[in-house]
């Protein structure tokens, strides 16, 4: 028998906000029970409305700020608070990255039981219009009588009614209504659930997911959109293998790492960092911290397209890149050839599986770079001392798994955590990118 959900209180509640959580929500206590309040900052007194009651904690959202924190700023986006794409626009950008650095220190202490010997200055780039990769939802909403394109609302599955997006690159962020109007006019408007945005240094590719074949008139309308707005349009009617450009729309997507004289080409569905400017700073810092010398052999695990592998190869004697997706490995090899790099080799391997029979496991390496997915790199850590690795640069998109893996590297395998810091890859969101240097 299911428990009846307790009705939400109708009255507003005043509270003092004690701190900011890792997700960027204010924390208060009402009658001893934790309440996480969206839109509140540490040190503020607010009036909020309950939005959810749980057994161990409750949730709410700010209605009025009675005493504002000095770090509070006016959100730039008119949709902030409704759209779920951002959660921190009300917090000064400098304070955002300081919050993330404090959060990283907290998880290192709590989960990893480690403390860096020094903290790196946060890496920051532009705060607006930075996002060059995104998946936009598409939905025709009968009650509104039109199609919406954008991100989901905060806390539910409905699409936010957006006119623009301040964190998307302006090429797309200023044209959401144009995209919505184009889909609205298609015969298959109810069969287009999403649009993928993919962009490097050049033009923007939009991949329209189509659950039904578009008509000739639909194709003509999409091509007209491309011509007017400067997009390159692709269609996806099944799995990623079905992605194809519309007639005359194919383009070689690429981005450059100018300091290393590297040009990396990629496909619309390939993983690339969303923030190109920050990615360049990240690559520079990674090479600086690894301090690769001409006689070093470097192992780059979870190497993807070669974002780190190819710049490393400019400095090292040799580099081996390992990646689980065969398509990315093939493109990494092509990128190496295009850039005239002959001292980089690439292998396809499941880095969560058994590795002892992998050919590169019979080699010796002095340096290693790890750039794993959110699940972390725990399965490969024990291999590193056996391969002779003395210095490890770990790039992370999940502070919890980084801290867990730091525990293994430091307290289990005898490495020292020399340095760590955060990177502002996703300004105005709670998402945190970081890097850590280990050495023995």
Secondary structure, DSSP 8 states (H G I E B T S, - for coil): ----------S-EEEE--EE-TTS-EEEEETTEEEEEET--TT-EEEEEEEEE-SSEEEEEEEEEEE--TTB---SSTTBTTBSS-S-TTB-HHHHHHHHHHHHHHHIIIII----SEE---B---SSS-B-EEEEEEEEETTTTEEEEE-BBTTSSSB---S--SSB-HHHHT-HHHHHHHHHTSTTGGG--EEEEEESSS-EEEEEE-SS---HHHHHHHHHHHHHH--EEEEESSSGGG-EE-TT----EEEEEGGGTEEEEE-TTS---SBHHHHHHHHHHHHHHHT--TT-EEEEES-TTTTTHHHHHTTSSEEEEEES-HHHHHHHHHHHHHTT--SEEEEE--TTS--TTSGGGGS--SEEEE---TT-SHHHHHHHHHTT--EEEEEES-HHHHHHHHHIIIIIT--EEEEEEEE-TTTTSS--EEEEEEE-
